[in-house]
């Protein structure tokens, strides 16, 4: 969906640039650039400097007029071609239609005859080529940069007298400049300067395109290597998890034997103290069996007090003691929830560790509170840390997103666990003001 929206932006941007190109003759005029006075000066004083300055200003004027039109056409073709990939080949006709049509509209509205000669045709072919070269650059703006440099070079060909017979420089001002050069015998100067600047700009545009291509290729290789490393790390983590689950599963057999033997001792022992010890062993084995089941199966849940859940989670985060202001707020009768204690504790631990990373060790404040409201239990973790950037408020839940150079699976894991336990999680955060994470779970009727 994001890709489609992005290419929609290309289409809209392309249309806006084309409209700007149609307005350019009204905004950018020969009079505004002071070209005619320079032409008169070159005739009166036989000044080659005034003539070359007039040529330079004309090239800049034509480049500024044409760049929005050609760039907009490139964006439009790029966007439409990617938005409708099955029609990409037929959409290559967009530059062949838009540019001549725009030239006709300029002539109709302003009476200015844009020359659809060899330079314009060359630039249309360049646009057609760029729409096909997906691997040339990483961004379309890079293509526009290459196109702009090439456009500036091609515009110099319009003031080269020796190319006039080949369809170059048929515009009114270009023709006048070349006539002045012929009258003043400055034709060689225009020929050499125009061709030299064309070849310099064309060569630089080609070199820039190559450099951007290499840059794009290296970035893609780096991204592929990073993705490969992440997949390899995830594969190793999954393998370790499977081995741990197998090991935990194997523990159930001796645990069942211990529990059975302890039960026999509790029944057969003649001493009350021995029966009491045996009963404690049976209870401990039962608790361990439940924990193993919770680790092996996400769907395993039990009803526990919110106090017990918080105490179990915070016991695994001893670093909380280093925070200057850390407190737990519980109601007099803590409500009960039905959750997978192991996994939900893991989620709370993750949020607490995020809070510790966000706050200052000296002035940091972290509050873990439980609120009962509307048959639901709200577990809230608030801190006065750095907060979340406005643009990251939705991205933090995406797998792989991270601002700490980590794997980026922390909050996505928390959200997954909470939702599997029938709850929801939301975040309230302001940059440099702190963050509050709220887990909402259904309230259980009574604790075991």
DAZIWO-V710423 format. One record per helix or strand. SS is the DSSP state (h for helix, s for strand). FROM is the first residue (numbers start at 1). LEN is the number of residues. Records with the same first field share a line. If there is no record, write none. Layout:
SS: FROM-LEN, FROM-LEN
This chain:
h: 2-26, 30-4, 35-11, 48-36, 85-3, 90-21, 118-15, 140-20, 161-6, 172-13, 187-82, 272-25, 306-9, 318-5, 341-18, 390-3, 395-3, 410-11
s: 302-4, 325-5, 336-4, 365-9, 376-8, 424-7, 434-11
